[in-house]
Amino acid sequence: MKTSGGSDAAKRRAGESAAEAVADGEVVGLGTGSTAAHAIRRLGDRVGSGLDIRGVATSFASRELAADRGIPLLDLDEAVGPDAPGIDVAIDGADQVAVGAAGSDKTASDEAAAGVGPLIKGGGAAHAREKLVDAAAGRFLVVADPSKEVPVLDRSVPVEVLPAGRSAVAEAVRAAGGEPTLRRAERKDGPVVTDNGNLVLDCAFGEIDDPGALATALSTTPGVVEHGLFVGLADEVHVGTETDVRVARR
């Protein structure tokens, strides 16, 4: 279910652009996926040149890459809470970014008008921890290539579910007009299991005219751990192209 499309050069430009926005002394949320990985590599280069930061990883993969690149790491509980430093900025990718009309949801419409729309994430099944980190950050920078930009979100929404709640959540998704599919592992028998020990349902709703309403419906469904709709969270979107980077801000 990982997304494809977009050249590696475009992804690299987007990731490195966001990495340059990180200042000395900040705590940085480190996203998951191929574009976010470019940001982590660039941050590692900057750490090697003297930048003083600490990272909070959103997945096992991002933690491993950050450690390999020499970025000091904090656990989420060490970064957020009483007497904790907080997360200054998070850099993360997206599977889709709405850049046109966002339907009847006011927050999403306001975002789209400013060039920063709602997102779908979760192609790497790390969206629960990603949302924790991205929502806790003072600034959330999205990195993407042009293939991820759409007028209206229409990709299947990843929904992380408790294993015991899989059937109940699937029925609730159907009642909401969606079609759930259990995500299967690519190189082993059985389903994908998240870092949290849960399952993922990829839920097709077609064009999502009201991302905020759907996000609320999924969030209030018993058995849902987290879903991949990110509404009202992004502050900037860095879109890498073959020649430069476009940056939209809220």
C-alpha positions, 0 to 999 in steps of 0.5 A: 500500500506504499505510494508510488509516483514522483521522481526521487529527485523531486522527493529529495528537493522537497525533503531537503527544503523542509530540513533547511527550515529546522533551526539550531536547538529544536526538537524535530519530528521525523516522519516516515516514507521515502520523501521524509527519509530525504529530510532525515538524511539532510538533517543528519548532514547538518548535524554532522556540520554542527547543528544541535537538534534532537529527533522524535521518530515516527516509526522503526524505519525513521528511528533506524535511519536517524540513528544511522545518520547521527541524529540524537533521539528522544522517545515521544514521552521524553519530548511531550509532557510536563517539563519536557522540551516539546516538539518544535517542528515535524517533517513528514510525507503524505500519500495525497494532499488536497490542493483544490476545493475541500468540500463543506468542511470549513477547516479543510476549505480554509486550508485549501484556500491557503494552499495547505489542504487536508492529507491522507497518510498511512501508506507505510502503516505508521499514521497513528504515531505520525499523527501523535508527533505531527499534532504535537509539533509547533509546526508541521511541514509536509513534504511531497512530489507533484504526484501527491497533489489532487483537487479532492482526496480520493485515495483509500484511507488507512484505518489502524484497528484493534485486531479484535475490532476488525469486523466491527470496524469494517461494518461501520466503514461500510455503513459510512459508504466505504469499502474496507480491505484488510492490508496484506503483507507483500512478502509474507503470508498474512496481514500487515501488522503495525508497529503498535501490533494492530491491523490496517484496513484500507477504506475506499470512499471515492472522492471525499467531499468532506474530510473533516466529517469523515475524520470525525466519523472514523475517530468515533468508531469503537475499535479504531486506533487511528485513521489516515486523514490529517485535517487542520494539521499542516502548516506548510507543504513543500512540493519538490519538482524536477527543477525547484520546490514550491512552498505553500503556507497556511 
